[in-house]
């Protein structure tokens, strides 16, 4: 009997550990599908990162499908999901909105990375900078001061180093990242990437199929 009791205790403890690990991972890799619903108008209000394909608008000027992604540029799961986001941004009939949600408790350079993205966007190289920063994520993630590295990426995209640095270190980029982050916190987002399709949260593994079904 004692042996069986010991086995059950070990087994139960192992199950609990697995559950806790799963919960912890969910905090940094996005929430479950359909857990949050919010109006499209609220999600896109004040958005700066917007891609609208030529055929995205229905009569009345409304997009048929609006996808909003909350992302962390230092998040490995966001990097892994970026090919899906790129495909969505190219799809006819889709309005795509990107918002920052840096997970600063687990990604020490996420906030600075988001500011670098905003600086590049202000200089019309935002999406290009995003691609470079995701590609080189492991290069800058653990740096103590990544700003010079970000400036190097900006220069490689043809931007002026001083102009870029002034913006990435300026108050405006900090303010803009803060606005997106506060919005995500108000929505009680649990992790990144988090996608909304026409106002409904959809898991990253299902977002592409969901959008395609709505476009039929």
RODO-2510 file (C-alpha; in nm, 4 decimals, decimal comma):
residues 216
     n   res          X          Y          Z
     1     x     0,0000     0,0000     0,0000
     2     x     0,2812     0,2392     0,0905
     3     x     0,4487     0,1677    -0,2439
     4     x     0,1288     0,2502    -0,4338
     5     x     0,0843     0,5675    -0,2295
     6     x     0,4384     0,6759    -0,3163
     7     x     0,3805     0,6043    -0,6849
     8     x     0,0581     0,8062    -0,6851
     9     x     0,2266     1,0989    -0,5124
    10     x     0,5111     1,0998    -0,7649
    11     x     0,2700     1,0668    -1,0568
    12     x     0,0449     1,3434    -0,9234
    13     x     0,3401     1,5727    -0,8704
    14     x     0,4614     1,5094    -1,2251
    15     x     0,1203     1,5918    -1,3703
    16     x     0,1044     1,9121    -1,1663
    17     x     0,4504     2,0128    -1,2897
    18     x     0,3492     1,9578    -1,6520
    19     x     0,0341     2,1657    -1,6032
    20     x     0,2268     2,4497    -1,4398
    21     x     0,4854     2,4444    -1,7191
    22     x     0,2091     2,4618    -1,9788
    23     x     0,0530     2,7591    -1,8039
    24     x     0,3883     2,9327    -1,7879
    25     x     0,4553     2,8753    -2,1572
    26     x     0,1122     3,0102    -2,2479
    27     x     0,2022     3,3367    -2,0787
    28     x     0,4782     3,4021    -2,3325
    29     x     0,3391     3,2359    -2,6433
    30     x    -0,0095     3,3789    -2,6763
    31     x    -0,3526     3,3053    -2,5362
    32     x    -0,6046     3,0464    -2,6446
    33     x    -0,8399     3,0912    -2,9367
    34     x    -1,1582     3,2862    -2,8857
    35     x    -1,0919     3,3918    -2,5275
    36     x    -1,1365     3,7651    -2,5910
    37     x    -1,3761     3,9596    -2,8115
    38     x    -1,3449     4,3322    -2,8754
    39     x    -1,4782     4,5666    -3,1412
    40     x    -1,2719     4,6106    -3,4562
    41     x    -1,3058     4,9865    -3,4172
    42     x    -1,1395     4,9770    -3,0760
    43     x    -0,8633     4,7465    -3,1968
    44     x    -0,7649     4,9666    -3,4908
    45     x    -0,8232     5,3064    -3,3313
    46     x    -0,5010     5,5056    -3,3430
    47     x    -0,3081     5,2229    -3,5085
    48     x     0,0095     5,3230    -3,6908
    49     x     0,1164     4,9925    -3,8434
    50     x    -0,1542     4,9252    -4,1005
    51     x    -0,1470     4,7343    -4,4297
    52     x    -0,4593     4,7444    -4,6452
    53     x    -0,4622     4,5566    -4,9746
    54     x    -0,6316     4,7235    -5,2736
    55     x    -0,9304     4,4876    -5,2617
    56     x    -0,9677     4,4893    -4,8839
    57     x    -1,2582     4,7312    -4,8673
    58     x    -1,6231     4,6436    -4,9083
    59     x    -1,8917     4,8923    -4,9979
    60     x    -1,9078     5,1513    -4,7248
    61     x    -1,5310     5,1558    -4,6861
    62     x    -1,5092     4,8709    -4,4334
    63     x    -1,2528     4,5934    -4,4629
    64     x    -1,3971     4,2448    -4,5136
    65     x    -1,1394     4,0937    -4,2780
    66     x    -0,9383     4,2877    -4,0225
    67     x    -0,6488     4,1127    -3,8506
    68     x    -0,4807     4,2732    -3,5499
    69     x    -0,1608     4,1256    -3,4083
    70     x    -0,0107     4,2112    -3,0704
    71     x     0,3546     4,1137    -3,0885
    72     x     0,6870     4,1307    -2,9055
    73     x     0,9890     4,1765    -3,1335
    74     x     1,2067     3,9733    -2,8914
    75     x     0,9554     3,6892    -2,8585
    76     x     1,0765     3,3638    -3,0246
    77     x     0,7150     3,2550    -3,0819
    78     x     0,6483     3,5836    -3,2646
    79     x     0,9521     3,5238    -3,4832
    80     x     0,8277     3,1732    -3,5618
    81     x     0,4835     3,3117    -3,6497
    82     x     0,6141     3,6006    -3,8612
    83     x     0,5856     3,4073    -4,1938
    84     x     0,2114     3,3758    -4,1236
    85     x     0,1872     3,7487    -4,0504
    86     x     0,3760     3,8271    -4,3721
    87     x     0,1331     3,6121    -4,5703
    88     x    -0,1640     3,7848    -4,4069
    89     x    -0,0224     4,1267    -4,4947
    90     x    -0,0092     4,0227    -4,8603
    91     x    -0,3573     3,8708    -4,8818
    92     x    -0,6159     4,0487    -5,0935
    93     x    -0,9160     4,1392    -4,8825
    94     x    -0,7276     4,1768    -4,5542
    95     x    -0,6559     4,4819    -4,3427
    96     x    -0,3621     4,3990    -4,1157
    97     x    -0,2732     4,5962    -3,8032
    98     x     0,0371     4,5441    -3,5899
    99     x     0,0611     4,6564    -3,2269
   100     x     0,3479     4,6334    -2,9787
   101     x     0,3115     4,4233    -2,6647
   102     x     0,6656     4,3888    -2,5236
   103     x     0,6869     4,1270    -2,2487
   104     x     0,9461     4,3112    -2,0443
   105     x     0,9383     4,0679    -1,7517
   106     x     1,0849     3,7910    -1,9703
   107     x     1,2446     3,9808    -2,2619
   108     x     1,4790     4,2483    -2,1339
   109     x     1,5288     4,4227    -2,4704
   110     x     1,1709     4,3988    -2,5952
   111     x     1,0802     4,7571    -2,5066
   112     x     1,3935     4,9022    -2,6664
   113     x     1,3340     4,6803    -2,9678
   114     x     0,9820     4,8155    -3,0047
   115     x     1,1162     5,1706    -2,9847
   116     x     1,3659     5,0895    -3,2600
   117     x     1,0803     4,9600    -3,4744
   118     x     0,8831     5,2789    -3,4168
   119     x     1,1858     5,4897    -3,5090
   120     x     1,2224     5,2996    -3,8361
   121     x     0,8495     5,3297    -3,9064
   122     x     0,8711     5,7067    -3,8655
   123     x     1,1388     5,6980    -4,1354
   124     x     0,9305     5,4747    -4,3659
   125     x     1,1310     5,1575    -4,3038
   126     x     0,9221     4,9964    -4,0319
   127     x     0,8307     4,6680    -4,1959
   128     x     1,1828     4,6276    -4,3345
   129     x     1,3290     4,6868    -3,9880
   130     x     1,0904     4,4315    -3,8424
   131     x     1,2170     4,1696    -4,0856
   132     x     1,5801     4,2403    -3,9993
   133     x     1,5193     4,2403    -3,6247
   134     x     1,3311     3,9110    -3,6330
   135     x     1,6009     3,7549    -3,8534
   136     x     1,8762     3,8689    -3,6155
   137     x     1,6790     3,8239    -3,2939
   138     x     1,9378     3,6032    -3,1245
   139     x     2,2090     3,8568    -3,2067
   140     x     2,0616     4,1412    -3,0006
   141     x     1,8328     3,9755    -2,7444
   142     x     2,0953     3,9401    -2,4718
   143     x     2,2880     4,2620    -2,5299
   144     x     2,3221     4,5048    -2,2420
   145     x     2,2675     4,8074    -2,4661
   146     x     2,1221     4,7058    -2,8040
   147     x     2,0645     5,0583    -2,9409
   148     x     2,3907     5,0710    -3,1386
   149     x     2,3104     4,7347    -3,2952
   150     x     1,9649     4,8589    -3,3913
   151     x     2,1242     5,1689    -3,5427
   152     x     2,3483     4,9426    -3,7498
   153     x     2,0424     4,7632    -3,8854
   154     x     1,8846     5,0991    -3,9672
   155     x     2,1934     5,2120    -4,1571
   156     x     2,1897     4,8857    -4,3553
   157     x     1,8371     4,9834    -4,4650
   158     x     1,9610     5,3197    -4,5892
   159     x     1,8588     5,5322    -4,2901
   160     x     2,0688     5,8106    -4,1438
   161     x     2,2242     5,6918    -3,8177
   162     x     2,1856     6,0158    -3,6226
   163     x     1,8265     6,0693    -3,7309
   164     x     1,7389     5,7129    -3,6376
   165     x     1,9130     5,7353    -3,2999
   166     x     1,7391     6,0612    -3,2162
   167     x     1,4060     5,8924    -3,2749
   168     x     1,4695     5,5561    -3,1077
   169     x     1,5927     5,7345    -2,7942
   170     x     1,3352     6,0135    -2,8053
   171     x     1,0219     6,0549    -2,5975
   172     x     0,7824     5,9928    -2,8868
   173     x     0,8806     5,6299    -2,9489
   174     x     0,8593     5,5573    -2,5760
   175     x     0,5119     5,7123    -2,5671
   176     x     0,3858     5,5168    -2,8687
   177     x     0,5111     5,1815    -2,7428
   178     x     0,3566     5,2630    -2,4057
   179     x     0,0177     5,3298    -2,5626
   180     x     0,0123     4,9913    -2,7360
   181     x     0,1386     4,8125    -2,4264
   182     x    -0,1246     4,9761    -2,2053
   183     x    -0,3953     4,8790    -2,4539
   184     x    -0,2809     4,5166    -2,4456
   185     x    -0,2841     4,5222    -2,0669
   186     x    -0,6389     4,6609    -2,0651
   187     x    -0,7398     4,3687    -2,2856
   188     x    -0,5702     4,1376    -2,0325
   189     x    -0,3580     3,9704    -2,2983
   190     x    -0,1671     3,6728    -2,1623
   191     x     0,1186     3,6556    -2,4125
   192     x     0,2432     3,7000    -2,7662
   193     x     0,1685     3,6677    -3,0453
   194     x    -0,2013     3,7378    -2,9955
   195     x    -0,4193     3,7671    -3,3058
   196     x    -0,7683     3,9092    -3,3433
   197     x    -0,9735     3,8384    -3,6560
   198     x    -1,2700     4,0722    -3,6941
   199     x    -1,2534     4,1383    -3,3214
   200     x    -1,2315     3,7769    -3,2034
   201     x    -0,9130     3,6305    -3,0583
   202     x    -0,7821     3,3420    -3,2676
   203     x    -0,4849     3,1183    -3,1885
   204     x    -0,1822     3,1705    -3,4109
   205     x    -0,2036     2,8126    -3,5390
   206     x    -0,5545     2,8784    -3,6728
   207     x    -0,5461     3,2421    -3,7821
   208     x    -0,4571     3,1754    -4,1461
   209     x    -0,7353     2,9198    -4,1956
   210     x    -0,9814     3,1489    -4,0169
   211     x    -0,9006     3,4398    -4,2482
   212     x    -0,9190     3,2239    -4,5602
   213     x    -1,2605     3,0918    -4,4569
   214     x    -1,3909     3,4476    -4,4110
   215     x    -1,2627     3,5519    -4,7526
   216     x    -1,4525     3,2775    -4,9371
***
